[in-house]
Amino acid sequence: MATTTQKFSEFISQDDEGNIRMRLGHSTYFEKGRHIYVVNKDGTEQLITLEVHSAKPWIRENFERERTYQRDRTMAVRLQKSLTRSYPKSYKRAKGSLFWA
């Protein structure tokens, strides 16, 4: 039996201003500032009302979780790039004699 499982929450993109675009279920959502919009099939954005927020609190929770994950991921990449290694340590790592680092 071959079953395919799709992720409910999928990160699509984040622009320079920090606006996040995500796919939650079959709908695409866009967060601009603290406002969340649903992107319709024709590409227009419609602001989510307070009633929808109270009925579906998981929308905001998924955006907060994804924002935290992307921030942590970016920080890890920056820290990894900023650490400069000394030449002997890099040489030993390349040769495979440095196991603990």
Stockholm file with secondary structure:
# STOCKHOLM 1.0

chainA/1-101         MATTTQKFSEFISQDDEGNIRMRLGHSTYFEKGRHIYVVNKDGTEQLITLEVHSAKPWIRENFERERTYQRDRTMAVRLQKSLTRSYPKSYKRAKGSLFWA
#=GR chainA/1-101 SS CCCCCCCSEEEEEECTTCCEEEEETTEEEEEETTEEEEECTTSCEEECCHHHHHHCTHHHHHHHHHHHHHHHHHHHHHHHHHCCCCHHHHHHHHHTCCCCC
#=GC SS_cons         CCCCCCCSEEEEEECTTCCEEEEETTEEEEEETTEEEEECTTSCEEECCHHHHHHCTHHHHHHHHHHHHHHHHHHHHHHHHHCCCCHHHHHHHHHTCCCCC
//
